[in-house]
Amino acid sequence: MPIIETNIPDESALTQGDILRDINLYFTCNTWSDKGGPARRLPNCFSLVISRPCVVAHKKTILVCAIEKFTDGVPEEAKTLEERCAFLTELRDGSGSPDRFYLGHLPNEKTGRFYARLDSLHTIMLPEADNLVALLKKHRVARLSVDFSRDLHIRVFTAVASLGFDDHGWYSTEDLNWVVASGLVALQELTLDLSKKEAALAGFVAQGFKNPQQQANLEAEVQRVREKISAMKGILAPYEAESAKRKSPS
């Protein structure tokens, strides 16, 4: 089922997973001053209800998180069906971004994908019960579907409990050696490719051919490979450093 549902009866009670619009959220700025700091309103206008249903039903305040629009576009390499599905799956699962809960597109928002910021939590006061139904009709625009409401529970926990790992030091020595060896092979292949392209360019120049466009193309190919080599060295360097550290006597 889709991430969010939009056909919510007006009389349906406010609950966890509801998406609200035009509810102002604030954070306190200049908090290091002795007297605290003034409140600053967040620029976004959407929020997601985080509080448990029983809290929503019996307390005067509830917890929500801010919703923002993605500023990143679709990666250029996502051109095939498989690549685009993989891109959206990564957004859904929050791979590498545990603080982001993907929501997709929101009602009446013509462009842009949205996500709930699980690192931007806010407390809001609820109106009196007599006024809540009318206000929900105005402010509630959608609700998480059942499957994604369940996923929200895990994601909220993960947002604060996933401490992450050292990017390079967590590998077993055997896996680290495998990664380093793979990087060295890739680097050797790029270096060989560079030698071939440099030789082709040198041969073209030595023979005195007068074709500026062809020479420019050859020079561009050489530069592209050089950039790939530089990037590969940058990626490989921390793994080599970790490997050297493990081999050195303590």
Secondary structure, 3 states (H helix, E strand, C coil): CCCEECCCCCCCCCCCCEEEECCCCEEECCCCCCCCCCEEECCCCEEEECCCHHHHHHCCEEEEEEEEECCCCCCCCCCCHHHHHHHHHHHHHCCCCCCEEEEECCCCCCCCCEEEEEEEEEEEECCCHHHHHHHHHHHEEEEECHHHHHHHHHHHHHHHHCCCCCCCCCCCHHHHHHHHHHHHHHHHHHHHHHHHHHHHHHHHHHCCCCCHHHHHHHHHHHHHHHHHHHHHHHHHHHHHHHHHHHHCCC
